[in-house]
Amino acid sequence: MRKLFLFVLLLVTIISCKENKNTSSVKDTTHEAKIEALLQKMSLEAKIGQTNLRGMHSTESELPEKLIASVKKGNVGAFLNIMNLDYVDELQRIAVEESPNGIPLIFGRDVIHGFKTIFPIPLGLAATWNTQIVEKSSEIAAFEATSFGIRWTFAPMLDIARDSRWGRIAESPGEDPYLASVLGAAYIKGFQGDNLTDPYRMAASAKHYIAYGAAIGGRDYNTVNLSEPLLRNVYLPPFKAAIDAGSATVMSAFNEINGIPATGNEFLLKDVLRGELQFDGFVVSDWDSVTEMLAHGFASDEKHAAELAAKAGLDMEMNSEAYEHYLKELIKEGKVSIEELDEFVRNILRIKFRLGLFENPYRNKEHTGNLYAESHLKEAKKAAIESTVLLKNKDSILPISEKTNVAIIDPLANAPHEQLGTWAFDGEKEHTNTPLDAYKKANTNFLFAKGLDYSRDKTKKGFQEAIDIAKKSDVILFFGGEEAILSGEAHSRANIDV
């Protein structure tokens, strides 16, 4: 009987090991001991400080004294969108060398479909049906971005999107939960690798948890009405796949679900995410989504919003300052317990340890990122080719012969910035190869007319030129589409005049 028991125990151990697909999600007992030791030393203010995610205005020419003072006191846990390398270095130095507990900062950024080398938008990457391309795209993005000290990205977005009016459908993996799940795992593997301490990798953030893509009428930030079977069978699987793959963080969504905002939803954050999915990283709010609970009519004021988010299990607040302003007061009043705050800090510190920030807090100044390296551009080109969907090829028009007279029409044939797509914060149009550029380099027979100055242009002044070159040509290549500004967050076709 004892031999049988040992065999069963061994079998269970093997199965458990196999189920842990990513070592970055396995708790390290040494880290846990260090976390507990740190917690014992930290003041209430320092603990609250770890929950604060802050940023800077791009117009600020120097580090504000108030911000420096906050970091020195240990009142900031992470930063986003700090792109001045001197600021990154100085803020980290202050945090590590001058704050009471020497806890390093995490620097985050929206690195969505490339950093400098831009890949197709996520919806385009989904059209490749190729996990290797998706993984490689995020690996290259991480490699380039970490040269700027960025160790955390707010990606991948795993929202199932079935309403084409929703502006952020461009950033989604599409409408199928299975495809979104396998691609989500590929994104996580690409960003994080097998070990988060790798300085050329970054922590991922599976977003937006959850059902953000189901907003009524495709209107951004709107309410969501879902049955639980639909929630579990369609919207939850991609997040489960991301967490199984080891996603270091999760971002709570702007929206409400059946009357309760995701950022203040105890059932979703505690029962499902922590309980059922066994997530042990930290949950960060989306931009101002704590205080946006007021707009949803769920919170009465900022203090109430802080209480609701804390009771639901939100670890870190992005941009808004409800935790900073009111967590101390809420703890003194007994509305939030110190044990709940300690759990937030544990989750945040756990990821900082997994990233190796306590051992190597500073960016590697020798790491150039190989920005726009030939190998990176080659992978981006491969992704662009595989993301193309050919609807039909009547009479075998394609491929076009070099001798064919071609009319190239539409402003988007030569719009380098627009070609980058939405959510390409750091892409530079000077590195874009447009279709018109490609034809010029190939020295083929073509004529070009914009027809319009931009896609929504209502004048017809360019029509005649386009008609004239079309009549002179054997084939018309029409590059229809939309500018980058017409997709993305807060660009729902249901509530803006385009």
N, C-alpha and C positions, 0 to 999 in steps of 0.2 A: 504493500500500500504506500509505503514511504517513497519507493522508487517512482511509483505512478504519480504521486504528488509533486516530486521534484521535476518529473518530465513535463507535467502540466504547467508548473511554474516557469520552466525554461521556455516552453512554447508561448506562454503569455508574454514573457519578456521580449522574445523575438518579434512577435506580432506588434507589440508596443513600439519597438525600435523602428520597425518598418513604417508605422503610421506617422512617425515624426519625420516628415519629408525634408525639413529644413532645419539644420542644427542651430540656426540663429533664433529659433523659437523654443529651444530647450532651456529650462531654467538652470543656471549655473549656481551651485551651492556656495561657491566662493563669492560670487556677485551678491547673492542674497544676504550673506553674512556682512559684507561691506555696506550694503544698503541699510541694514538694520543698525549698524554702528553709526552711519551718517545720520540717520533719523534721530538717534539719541542725542546727537550734538546740535541739531538744527533748532533754531528758534521758530516760533509760530510764524513770524514774518518771513523767514527764509523758506519755510515750507510753502507758504502761499506764493512766494516768488517763483518757485519752480513751475507753478501752474500758469504763469503769464507768458504769452507769446507776443512779442512786440516787433515793430518795424520802424522804418524811417521814411520821411518824404524824400523823393528823388531830388527835390529842389534844395535840400539842406546841404550847404557847402562844407560843413564841419560837424563833428559829433556834438550834439547838444549836451550842455553841462548836466541837465536834469537826467538825461539818459545815462550818462557816465556814472552819476551818483547812484542811480537805481541798480546798475550792474555791480557797482562797488559794494552795495549793501546786500547783494544777493537776491534782489527783488525781480530778476528776470530769468526765465528758464530757457528761452529760445528766441531766436530772431528769424524774421523772414524778409526777403528782398533787400538784403544788404549786399550791394554789388561793388562797393568800393573796397578793394582788398586791404587797404590800410585800416579801414574801419573794422573789417572782419578781424584782422590781426590784433588791433588794439582792444576791442571789446572782449575777445577771448583772453587776452593777457590780463586784463583787469579782473575778469571772472575767476581765472585760475589763480592769480597771484595776489589779488587784493581783497576779494570777497571773503566773508567769514569762514566758509567751508570749502572754498576752492573748487566749486562744482562747475565743470565746463558747460558752455552753451552749445546748443545745436543751431546751425544755420540752415534754414529751409528756403525753398524756391519752387515755383510752379515750373517744373521741367517735365513737360507733357508729352511732346513727340519730337524730342531732340533738344539739345542745348544750343550749340552753335550750328552743328550739322543737323539740319532739319529733315525729318522723315515725314511721310504722309500723315495727315491728321489721323487720330485713333480710329475713326470710322473707316478710313481708307486702309489702315493696317488690318482692321478686321476683315476687309474684303480680300486680303491675301490668303486667308484661311491657313496661315503658316506660322506656327508657334516659334519656329527658329528665327524668323525675321523679326517677330515682335520681341523676343528675348534679346536679340542682337541690337535692336534699336535702343532699348532701354539700357543695355550694357554700355553702348557708346555714349549715350546721353549722360550716364553716371560718370564715365571716365572723364568726359570733358568738363562737366559741372563741378566735380570735386577739385579741380584745379583752382576754382574760385572759393574753396572752403565750404561749398554746399554739400552737406551730408544727409540731407533729408529732402525728399520731393513729395509734393502733394499729388501723387499719381500712384497707381492707375485709377481712372474713373471707371467704375464697373456698373453704372446705372443702365438697366435695361430701358431702351428708348423705343417706343412704338407710336409716338405722335410726332410727325415730321415738322409740326409747327414749333416744337420746343427747340430753342436756340442751341442748347448744349448737346443735341443729338450728334453734332460733329465730333464731340469729345468722347462719345460713348463707343462701346464695342458692338452696338447694334441691338437687335430685338430678340436674339436667341440666348437663353440662359446657359445652354451647354457651351456654345462658342465663347460667350463672355467668361465662362469659368476657366476653360483651358487657356484662353489668352490672358486672363487675369493672373493665373499662376506663372505664365511665361514672363509677363511684365515684372512680377515680384522677383523671379529668379534673375532676370537681367539687371535690375536695379541693385539687388542685394547680394547676388552671388551666393556662395556657400558659407561665407563667413563675413558678418557685418564689420569685423575689425579691419577688413581689407580697405585701405585708405582710398582706393579707386572705386569703391562702391558706396551706395547711400541707402538710407532707410526709406522704404516705400510707405505710402499712406493710401490704403484702399478707401475709395470714396465713391459716392456720398451715402453713408449709411443712414437711411435706406429708403428706397422707392422714390428718390428725387425725380427720376425720369417719368413718373406716373402723374405728374402735376396735371390737374384738371385744365383742359383746353390748351395744353402745351405752354402754359404761362409760368415763367420762371418764378420760383419761391412760393407757388400757389399750394393750396391744400391738396391732399391726396386721400382718396377713399378706396380702401382695398379690403377684400376679405382675407382672412388669415391664410387659407389655402393658396391664394394667389401670391400673397407675400412670401410664403415659404417655398412655393414651387417655381416661381419665376424670378423674384427679386433677391432672394437670399442666397441661392446657390453660388453666384460669382463671389460673394463675400466669404462664404465657407471655403471655397477653393483658394482664395487669397490668403486666408488665415492658415489653412492647412499648409500652404507654401511658405509660411513664415512671415507674413507681412508684419513689419515692426509696429506700425501705427494704423489707426482707422480714423477717418474723419466723419463726424456726424453731419447730417444733412440740414439744409435750411428749412426744408418743408415740414409740415405736420402730417401725421398719419392718423386718420380716423379721429381727429380732434386733438391729438397730443403731439407737439413738435418733437422731432427726432432728438434734438439736443437736450430735451427734458423728459425723455421717455424711458422710465425705469425698466419697463418690460423688455424693450429692445436692447438697451445698453447693459443691463445686469442679467436678466434671465436668459436672453438669447445669446448675446455676444460673449459675455463672461461665462455664463453657466453652460449653455449648450455647445457653443463653439470653442470654449476653453481658450479664449483670447487672453494673453497675458502681457501684451504691449500697452501703449497708452492711446486714449481716445482724445483727439483734438477737435474743437468745434470748427465749423466753417467760419468764414469772416463775419464777425458780429452776430453769429447765429444764436448766441446766448441772449443778447438783448433784443434780437428780432422776435423772441417769444412774446414781446409786448405787442408787436404788430399783428401777431397771430391771435391776440386777445387771451393768451394763456397765462401770461405773467402781468401782474398789476403795475410793477415798477422794476427798476434795475436790481434792487435788493432781492425782490421776489424771484427774478430771473436767475440770480446767482444761487439762491436756495434750491430752486427747481432743478437746475443743471447739476448741482452738487449731489442732491439726493438721488438723481438718476444715475450718477456715476461718471460724469464727464471729468476727465483728468486735466485738460489744458484748454485755456480760453484764447482763441485767436482774435487779436486786435481790440475787441471791446474789453472793458475793465471792471466788469461786475464782480469778479472774484477779488481783484485787487482792492476794490472799494469796500466790499461787504463780507467777505468770508470770515475775517477776524471777528466782526460783530455777530455774525450768525453763529459762530462757534461759542462765543460768550453767552449768547442767548439760548444755547442748547438746541438750536434748529438744525445745525450740522455738527456732527461729532468730530473730535480730533482724530478718531480712528478712521473716519471716512477720508479726511484730508491726508493722513499718513498713507492710505492706500493709493491715492492719486500720485503722491510723491514716489512711492515704491515703483509704480508702473513707469513713471518718467525716468527715474534713475536707472531702472533696469535696461532701458533702451540706450541710455548714455553709456552704460557699461558695455553693452553688446556692441556698440559702435567703436569701442576702444578709446573713447574720448578722455577717460581718466588717465590712460597711459600716454596717448598721443593727441592732445587737444588741438594742436596748431596745424594749420594747413601746410602741406609740403610745398615750399616755395620753388623747389626744383621741378615740380610736376606742372608741365605746361598744358596738359590736356590734349596735346596733338590736335588742336582745333583745325577743323577742315582737312584733316589728313586724307590722303588719297584713299586709304583703306576705308575710312569712314564714309567718304563720298560714294565709294563703290557700293557699300552696303545700302546707303540711302537710295541710290539709283535702282538697285535691285528691288528694294521695297516698293519704289514708285512703279516699276514695271509690273510687279506682281499684284499691286493694288488696283491696276487698271481692269475694268470690267468691259469686255467687248460684247455688246448686245447683239450685233449681227455684222456680217461682212458680205453684203449682197454683191453678187457678180465678182467676188474676189477682188474688190478694189484695193484692199490692203494685202501685202505691203505696197506702198506707193513707189513707183520707179523714179530714179533720179531724173529721167527725161520728161516726166509728167509736169505739165504746167499747173502750178498750184496757186490758189487764192487763199491767203491767210486772213481771216476776218475776225474781228472782235478785239476790244481793248485788252482783254485778259490774255491774249497771245503774247503781250509784252508788258506784263505788270509784275515786276519782280517781288515787290512787297506783298502783294495779294497772293502770290503763289505760295508764300510761306504758310498761309492758312491761319486759322484762329489759334490762340494760345501758343504763339511762338515768340515769347518775350525777348529772347536773346538772339534770335535769328537775325541775320543782316542781309538786306536785299542785294548788297553788292556781290554776294556769293551765290546768287540765284541764277540758274541757267534757264531762261525762258524758252518757249517753243520757237519764238522768232529768232532768238540768239542761236538756237540749234540749227535752224535752217540757214542762217547766214554762214555759220561755220562749215556746214555741209556743202555750201556753194551750189545749191540746187536751184531749179527754175521756180521762182515764186514771186508773187506780188502781195503787198500787205496794205490793208486799210482797216482802221479802227472801227469805222461805222458809227460808234458811240464814243464819248469821252470816258464813260464809266458805265457799269451795267444798268444803272437806274436812270441814265440820261434820257430825258423825254424829248430832246430835239432831234430833228431828222437831217441836220446839216451834213452829216457824214455818209448818208445813205447812198447818194449817187456815186460817190467814189467806190464804195463797196460793190455796188451793182456793176459798175464798169469793169472792175478787175475780175469779178465773177464771170462775166461774159467772155473774157479773154482766156479763161482757164479751163482745164479739163476736170479739175477736182477742187472742191471748196473744203477747206479745213476751218470749221467754225468753233472757236473756243468759248463756248457759253459757260456761264457760272456766276459766282458772286464774289464780291470783295470780302476780305477777311473780317471786316467789321460787322458783316451781316450774320455771322455765326458766333456762337459762344454764349457766355453768361450774360443774362439781361438783354438778349437779342432775340427773344421769342417773336415770331411773326404774328402771334396772336395779340400782342399788346404794344407794338411800335409801328410807326408809320414809316415804311421803307420806300 
